[in-house]
Amino acid sequence: MNLNKLLRLALFLVSFQMEVRVRASGSLLQQPDNCAKGQSGVCAVQVAGSPFHLIKENLRLHAPEGSTLMRLDSGSWRLIEGTLWVEKASSVEFETPYATVQAPAGQFWLIQKDKKLVIRNIDADISVMLADGKRLEVPAGFEFWVSGINSKGQNEFGMIQPIVLKQHLQLWGSLYLGGRRKFSDEVKTLYKSWGDLVEKSNHIYRQERDRKVANATLANNKKIEVKNAEVERRQREQKIFYQRTFER
């Protein structure tokens, strides 16, 4: 499957910016000092300059300027604000105010902005638990947003929808550490691996529609059962009243 012209143009622009971008060593605030290099212990990281890259054998994290994250322990990180690209994290879970995310393999993004969190699944087997305890599945190539708890004690969240690759390229390219050619190859490979997201979306929407119809039918059946039970109860009460009053 060939990339369309718009995608080729977007890829060219991002690649060009990567080619000329100077990766200056900006400010990175850590508390305690240089704690991110450690394997465990609480560590707060605020990205105040150029992007933050944490590269270890089993953990690869990237965050742009304006992001704040915290390592809670060796198996848990928390995104406080901003964006986090989880390139590799086989045994680590990531907390946010809205949801906790974990993937044994593959890549995903957490983008927190305007009191909403976008969970973007690139190619991971991702597990998402909302703050209210609800679990959601996000297929590769899709994303959805989640926000805070509403008056019913439930998280507000949007419908799962396809990732718009042309829009994602700018953010991805700004944190990518490889060269232009490698980036271009990865984009093409990813685009092909996602396949026809429109058809996949239609399948997901049909499943959701069928689920809602089934739930509505079940709820309606329960209402009918309750109504019938109430009618039977009243009939029994009337019969008892009649017997006690008129059949003595």
Secondary structure as UniProt FT lines:
FT   HELIX           5..20
FT   STRAND          28..31
FT   TURN            33..34
FT   HELIX           35..37
FT   STRAND          43..47
FT   STRAND          52..55
FT   STRAND          59..63
FT   TURN            65..66
FT   STRAND          68..73
FT   TURN            74..75
FT   STRAND          76..89
FT   TURN            90..91
FT   STRAND          93..95
FT   STRAND          99..102
FT   STRAND          108..113
FT   TURN            114..115
FT   STRAND          116..121
FT   STRAND          127..130
FT   TURN            131..132
FT   STRAND          135..136
FT   TURN            140..141
FT   STRAND          142..149
FT   TURN            151..152
FT   STRAND          155..157
FT   STRAND          161..162
FT   HELIX           165..175
FT   HELIX           180..194
FT   HELIX           197..246
//
